[in-house]
Amino acid sequence: MDNIVDSLNKAYQEFVAAAANVLETKGSSAAQKTESTDTALESFKQKWETFGLACDQAEEFCLVDEATGNSSERLTGLPPISAVRLEQMSKAVRWLVIELQNGSGTAAAHPSTPFDGRFSEDGGQ
């Protein structure tokens, strides 16, 4: 389980760093599409896919864990991941990628699907 957590954490950190790099590159190029912004976006896409695979592996582990009756919360001290929250974050990231690829220069979520960091199902998290 530690390997899964470490893999997920590493993939997440690389994903966040790639997202920051995209924003920095876009800002330094005056929101113009350049070779460096294309390279940053490609790296971001790769890190996003790697993070997605790490999430899938963690989810598979949790499903097996639930099926066998083991509690991941008991083992890690962390509450289970909300699938709804993960899906909404995924949509927000997809909109960011689309906006960056279209050269809009904004980092906000798409207006028709606003991203709210608060989720009722997260309860006391």
Solvent accessible surface area in square Angstrom, and as a share of the most:
residue,aa,sasa,rsa
1,M,68,0.30
2,D,109,0.57
3,N,123,0.63
4,I,45,0.23
5,V,64,0.37
6,D,90,0.47
7,S,51,0.33
8,L,36,0.18
9,N,83,0.43
10,K,130,0.55
11,A,5,0.04
12,Y,91,0.35
13,Q,98,0.43
14,E,58,0.26
15,F,16,0.07
16,V,64,0.37
17,A,63,0.49
18,A,9,0.07
19,A,20,0.16
20,A,43,0.33
21,N,67,0.34
22,V,4,0.03
23,L,77,0.38
24,E,119,0.53
25,T,19,0.11
26,K,12,0.05
27,G,59,0.56
28,S,99,0.64
29,S,23,0.15
30,A,77,0.60
31,A,40,0.31
32,Q,115,0.51
33,K,142,0.60
34,T,51,0.30
35,E,149,0.67
36,S,63,0.41
37,T,4,0.03
38,D,60,0.31
39,T,87,0.51
40,A,4,0.03
41,L,23,0.12
42,E,87,0.39
43,S,36,0.23
44,F,2,0.01
45,K,101,0.43
46,Q,97,0.43
47,K,62,0.26
48,W,62,0.22
49,E,87,0.39
50,T,64,0.37
51,F,25,0.10
52,G,26,0.25
53,L,117,0.58
54,A,7,0.05
55,C,23,0.14
56,D,73,0.38
57,Q,105,0.46
58,A,11,0.08
59,E,99,0.44
60,E,109,0.49
61,F,60,0.25
62,C,44,0.27
63,L,104,0.52
64,V,93,0.53
65,D,6,0.03
66,E,129,0.58
67,A,90,0.69
68,T,89,0.52
69,G,63,0.61
70,N,72,0.37
71,S,46,0.30
72,S,25,0.16
73,E,84,0.38
74,R,162,0.59
75,L,98,0.49
76,T,51,0.30
77,G,61,0.59
78,L,113,0.56
79,P,61,0.38
80,P,86,0.54
81,I,118,0.60
82,S,19,0.12
83,A,79,0.61
84,V,80,0.46
85,R,86,0.32
86,L,70,0.35
87,E,81,0.36
88,Q,74,0.33
89,M,76,0.34
90,S,14,0.09
91,K,90,0.38
92,A,21,0.17
93,V,26,0.15
94,R,108,0.40
95,W,68,0.24
96,L,29,0.14
97,V,28,0.16
98,I,73,0.37
99,E,23,0.10
100,L,5,0.03
101,Q,97,0.43
102,N,116,0.59
103,G,31,0.30
104,S,63,0.41
105,G,39,0.37
106,T,73,0.42
107,A,63,0.49
108,A,65,0.50
109,A,32,0.25
110,H,52,0.23
111,P,116,0.73
112,S,81,0.52
113,T,60,0.35
114,P,109,0.69
115,F,87,0.36
116,D,64,0.33
117,G,43,0.41
118,R,192,0.70
119,F,26,0.11
120,S,112,0.72
121,E,90,0.40
122,D,14,0.07
123,G,66,0.63
124,G,89,0.85
125,Q,115,0.51
